[in-house]
Amino acid sequence: MTLQAISAIVLDFEAAALRAVANGGSVSDVEAARDDADDKLREMKPGADADLLDAIFAAALEIGTKADMAIQAARK
């Protein structure tokens, strides 16, 4: 797996979260998108070198932060 794969996971999550909020603000849809992205990142961890692990953890933090913002927006 590469940094491009990690970027794709983040972009897929962002698209799903934005769709969920734009289509009525479903918190469960945002949570499902976050969980799916987290699962994909976890699959990348075995065998990853230090640089890739850094990128995986940074992506997980970014997804978590954006999920929190999307959930707040969905609750309004």
C-alpha positions, 0 to 999 in steps of 0.5 A: 500500500502506498501514500496514494492509497491512504489519500484515497481512503481519506478522500472517500471518507470526506465524500461520504461524510459530505453526502451524509450531511448534505442529504439530511444529516444522518449521524449514522451514515457519517459514523459508518463512513468513519468506521469503514475508513478506519477498517481500511487503514487498519488493514494497511498496518501489518507490515507497514514501515515507520513512514507508512505507519506515520501516514496511517496514524495521521490519516486516522487523526484527520478522519476522526477530526473531520468525522466529529465536525460532520457529526456536529453539522448533522445534529443541527 
